[in-house]
Amino acid sequence: MTAPDTPQVSAHQELQTRLRQRLSQELADRRYPQAHELVQALELVDQHEHGLMPDWSAIPLGSELRLKLEGPDATPPPGDSFTLSSSKIVTYEACPLKYRFEHVDHVPVKDERPPALIFGKVVHQVLEAYHHIDNHQAKRSILDILEDKWTPGEFSFPQESDQHHREAVDILTRYASEHPPDESQIAAVEHPFEFEQSGIVIRGKIDRIDIDQSGRVTLIDYKTSRSPLKPAQAKREMQLGLYALYVAQAGDVEVHGRSLGTLPDAVTYYYLREEEPEVTIRYQPGELSGHEERIAAVVEGIRAGKFPTTEDTRTCDFCDYKDLVCPKWEQGSL
C-alpha cells in the first residue's frame, strides 16, 4: 500500500505556525507588548501571502520576516537617491547583505559601542577643538580639552574608561609636543566634503588639511588603531582615495582662501600611537581609476538590489547582525 503524499507546507504556513507558537508562549508569560508585535507580524505575513505589499518597516521584526519570505537577493522597495561614504562603500564590499540591513532596511542593533570606537571618537573631537581657530589665541592645553570631552559613563566598566583615558593622555601629550594649536600649515580640521561620482553623491570629512608655505597640500586622516598599514596597502584604502577624488573632482577648491589645487601632493594616515606616525602616499594622475571602478561597482550593485551574503565569513566575527537576521547564522532566527 502506497503512503499518501505529505502535503507541502509553504514558507508562509511554516512561518505562521512558528509565529503562533511564539505568540502562545508570550501570552502565557504575560509579555503583552511582545505578543502584540507577533500579532502584527502575522498580519504582515498574511498580506504577503495574498500578494499585497506589506510595510515591513512597521515593526522591528519586519526585516527578518521579509528575509525569510523573499530571501537575501530580494530587491528592497525603491526609494530616493542614496548617498555613499567611505564606511558605506567598504561595508558593501565586505558584505552586501550587511549594507542592506544597516542602510536600506535600517535593522536596529544593540546600542553598545566598542570601547575602541568611543576612544577614537573622543580623540578626534579633542584634536578638532585643539586646532580650531577659536583656540589659536586661547591656546587651551590639549589635556584640558580632553577632560572636557571625556565621559567615563560611555564605557561599560570604570576600568575600561581609566585604561583608555591613560592612553589618550599619552598619545595627545606626544602629539601636542610636536604640533602647537595654531600651527601655520594647518588650513582646516574636520573639513566636510561632497562630490558626485557614478551618479550619486559621496560625503565625508577630512580630519586635517595642511598647506605649507610653498602651497603643497597634504590631506590627513587620524588613526587610533595599533597596526599601521604599509604605503602600498594605504594606497588601496577607500578613505584616502575619496580624499584625493574629492580634490580631483571638485576642481580648484579653496580652504580659507588657500587653494587645494587639482590633486593633493600627499595623503597621510597619521597613526597617533606610533613614534613615527605618518604613512604618506602620493597619487599620480590616473591612479585613482581603481577607486572609481570600485565605487561604480558598489553603486551598480545597490541600484540592482544585489545584496548577497559575504563569502568570507571572517568578516562576520564582529557583525551585529549575525545573531539577529543573517541567514548564514542560525542563532537568533525565527
C-alpha positions in Angstrom: 0.0 0.0 0.0 1.4 3.4 -1.0 1.5 6.0 1.6 -0.3 9.2 0.8 1.8 12.2 -0.2 2.5 14.6 2.6 1.0 18.0 1.8 3.7 20.5 1.0 3.9 23.3 3.6 4.5 26.7 2.1 7.0 29.2 3.5 4.1 31.4 4.7 2.4 28.5 6.5 5.6 27.4 8.2 6.3 31.0 9.3 2.8 31.5 10.5 3.0 28.3 12.6 6.2 29.3 14.3 4.9 32.8 15.0 1.7 31.4 16.5 3.8 29.1 18.7 5.8 32.1 19.9 2.6 34.1 20.4 1.1 31.4 22.7 4.3 31.4 24.8 4.4 35.2 25.1 0.7 35.3 26.2 1.3 32.5 28.7 4.2 34.6 30.1 2.0 37.8 30.1 4.5 39.5 27.8 1.9 41.6 26.1 4.0 44.1 24.1 5.9 41.2 22.5 2.6 39.4 21.8 1.2 42.5 20.1 4.2 42.6 17.8 3.8 39.0 16.9 0.1 39.6 16.0 1.3 42.4 13.7 3.9 40.0 12.3 1.2 37.5 11.4 -0.8 40.3 9.7 2.2 41.2 7.5 2.8 37.5 6.6 -0.8 37.2 5.6 -0.7 40.3 3.5 2.4 39.0 1.7 0.8 35.6 1.1 -2.1 37.2 -0.6 0.0 39.3 -3.0 -0.1 42.6 -1.1 2.9 44.8 -0.3 3.4 44.7 3.5 5.0 47.6 5.3 8.0 45.6 6.7 9.2 48.7 8.5 6.1 48.8 10.7 7.7 46.5 13.3 11.3 45.7 14.3 10.7 42.0 13.2 9.7 43.1 9.7 13.1 42.9 8.1 13.6 39.3 9.3 10.1 38.3 8.1 10.9 39.8 4.7 14.2 38.0 4.5 12.5 34.6 5.4 9.9 35.1 2.7 11.9 36.7 -0.1 15.5 35.7 0.5 18.7 37.8 0.7 18.5 38.7 -3.0 15.1 40.3 -2.8 15.2 43.8 -4.2 14.3 46.4 -1.5 11.4 48.8 -2.2 12.5 51.6 -4.5 13.4 54.8 -2.6 15.0 58.1 -3.1 18.5 58.5 -4.4 21.1 57.4 -1.9 24.5 58.8 -0.8 27.7 57.0 0.0 30.6 57.4 2.3 33.9 55.5 2.8 32.4 53.4 5.5 29.3 52.6 3.4 31.4 51.6 0.4 33.6 49.4 2.5 30.6 47.8 4.2 29.0 46.9 0.9 32.3 45.4 -0.5 32.8 43.3 2.7 29.1 42.1 2.9 26.3 43.5 0.7 23.7 41.9 3.0 25.1 43.8 6.0 24.9 47.0 3.9 21.2 46.3 3.2 20.4 45.5 6.9 22.1 48.7 8.0 21.4 51.3 5.3 18.3 50.0 3.4 16.2 48.1 5.9 17.6 50.0 8.9 17.5 47.0 11.1 18.3 48.1 14.7 21.2 46.7 16.6 22.2 46.7 20.2 23.1 50.2 21.5 26.6 49.3 22.7 29.6 50.8 21.0 33.1 49.1 21.3 35.5 50.9 23.6 37.9 51.4 20.7 35.2 53.3 18.8 34.4 55.5 21.8 38.1 56.2 22.3 38.7 57.1 18.7 35.7 59.4 18.6 36.8 61.4 21.7 40.4 61.7 20.4 39.1 63.1 17.1 36.9 65.6 19.0 39.9 66.7 21.1 42.1 67.3 18.1 39.4 69.2 16.3 38.9 71.6 19.3 42.7 71.8 19.8 43.4 73.1 16.3 40.1 75.1 15.9 40.6 78.8 15.2 38.9 79.7 18.5 41.9 78.0 20.3 44.6 79.9 18.4 44.5 82.7 20.9 43.1 80.9 23.9 45.7 78.1 23.5 44.0 75.7 25.9 46.0 72.7 26.8 45.2 69.6 24.9 44.7 67.8 28.2 42.3 70.4 29.4 40.2 69.8 26.3 40.5 66.1 26.8 38.9 66.4 30.3 36.0 68.4 28.8 35.4 65.8 26.2 35.9 62.6 28.3 32.7 60.9 29.5 33.5 57.9 31.7 29.9 56.7 31.6 30.2 55.9 27.9 32.3 52.9 28.7 30.8 49.7 30.1 33.2 49.5 33.0 35.3 52.1 35.0 38.4 50.1 34.3 37.9 50.5 30.6 37.5 54.2 31.0 40.6 54.5 33.2 42.7 52.5 30.8 41.6 54.4 27.7 42.0 57.7 29.5 45.6 56.9 30.2 46.2 56.0 26.6 44.6 59.3 25.5 46.7 61.3 27.8 49.8 59.6 26.5 49.2 60.0 22.7 47.7 63.5 23.0 50.7 64.8 25.1 53.1 63.4 22.5 51.0 65.0 19.7 50.9 68.4 21.3 54.6 68.4 21.8 55.1 68.2 18.1 52.1 70.4 16.9 51.1 73.7 18.5 47.4 74.5 18.3 48.0 77.4 15.8 50.5 75.5 13.6 50.7 77.7 10.5 50.5 74.9 7.9 47.1 73.6 9.2 44.5 75.1 6.9 41.4 73.2 8.2 40.2 70.5 10.6 37.2 68.2 10.2 36.6 69.7 6.7 33.3 68.4 5.3 33.2 67.5 1.6 30.9 66.1 -1.0 31.2 65.3 -4.7 29.4 63.4 -7.4 30.7 60.0 -8.6 28.9 57.4 -10.7 25.7 59.4 -10.5 25.5 59.6 -6.7 26.8 62.0 -4.0 29.7 60.9 -1.8 30.1 62.7 1.5 32.7 62.7 4.2 35.1 64.7 6.4 38.8 65.3 6.2 40.4 65.2 9.6 43.1 67.8 8.8 44.3 69.7 5.7 47.9 71.0 5.7 49.1 73.6 3.2 52.8 74.6 3.6 54.4 77.9 2.6 55.2 76.6 -0.9 51.5 75.6 -1.4 52.0 71.8 -1.0 48.7 70.2 0.1 48.6 67.2 2.4 45.3 65.6 3.4 45.5 63.8 6.8 43.3 61.1 8.4 44.0 60.4 12.1 44.1 56.8 13.2 44.0 55.5 16.7 44.4 51.8 15.7 47.6 49.9 16.6 48.6 48.3 13.3 49.9 50.9 10.7 49.5 49.9 7.1 52.3 49.8 4.6 52.2 52.6 1.9 51.1 50.1 -0.8 48.2 49.0 1.4 47.3 52.6 2.3 47.1 53.5 -1.4 44.3 51.0 -1.9 42.3 52.4 1.1 39.0 53.8 0.1 39.2 56.6 2.8 42.3 58.1 1.4 41.2 57.6 -2.2 38.0 59.5 -1.5 40.0 62.4 -0.1 42.0 62.6 -3.3 39.0 62.1 -5.5 37.2 65.0 -3.8 40.0 67.4 -4.7 40.3 66.0 -8.2 36.5 66.0 -8.9 35.7 69.3 -7.2 38.1 71.4 -9.2 40.2 74.1 -7.7 38.8 74.1 -4.1 39.8 76.8 -1.6 40.0 76.4 2.1 40.1 79.7 4.0 41.4 81.3 0.8 44.1 78.7 0.2 43.9 76.5 -2.9 43.9 72.7 -2.8 44.9 72.5 -6.5 43.6 69.7 -8.6 45.3 66.7 -6.9 46.7 66.6 -3.4 50.5 66.5 -3.1 50.2 63.9 -0.4 47.6 61.9 1.5 48.5 60.7 5.0 47.4 58.2 7.6 48.6 59.7 11.0 48.9 56.9 13.5 48.6 58.7 16.8 50.0 55.8 18.9 53.3 55.5 16.8 56.6 57.1 17.4 56.8 57.6 13.6 53.1 58.3 13.0 52.9 59.2 9.3 52.2 56.8 6.5 52.2 59.0 3.4 51.2 58.2 -0.2 51.1 60.2 -3.4 48.6 59.6 -6.2 49.7 60.2 -9.7 47.2 61.3 -12.4 45.2 58.2 -13.4 46.0 56.2 -10.2 42.5 56.9 -8.8 40.8 54.9 -11.5 40.8 51.8 -9.3 38.8 53.6 -6.6 36.4 55.0 -9.2 35.8 51.5 -10.6 35.1 50.2 -7.0 32.6 52.9 -6.4 30.9 52.3 -9.7 30.6 48.5 -8.9 29.1 49.3 -5.4 26.6 51.8 -6.9 25.6 49.3 -9.6 25.1 46.5 -7.0 22.9 48.7 -4.8 20.8 50.0 -7.7 20.3 46.5 -8.9 19.2 45.3 -5.5 22.1 42.8 -5.2 22.6 42.1 -1.5 24.1 38.6 -1.2 25.8 37.4 2.0 29.6 37.6 2.1 31.7 34.6 1.0 34.4 35.4 3.6 32.9 34.6 7.0 35.9 36.2 8.8 34.1 39.5 8.3 31.2 38.0 10.4 33.2 37.9 13.7 32.2 41.4 14.8 28.9 41.8 12.8 25.9 43.0 14.8 23.5 41.1 12.5 24.9 37.6 12.5 22.9 36.5 15.6 19.8 38.5 14.6 18.7 38.2 11.0 21.6 36.8 8.9 20.7 33.6 7.0 24.2 32.3 7.4 23.8 32.1 11.2 21.0 30.1 12.9 21.2 31.6 16.4 18.6 34.3 16.9 16.5 33.3 13.9 12.7 32.8 14.0 
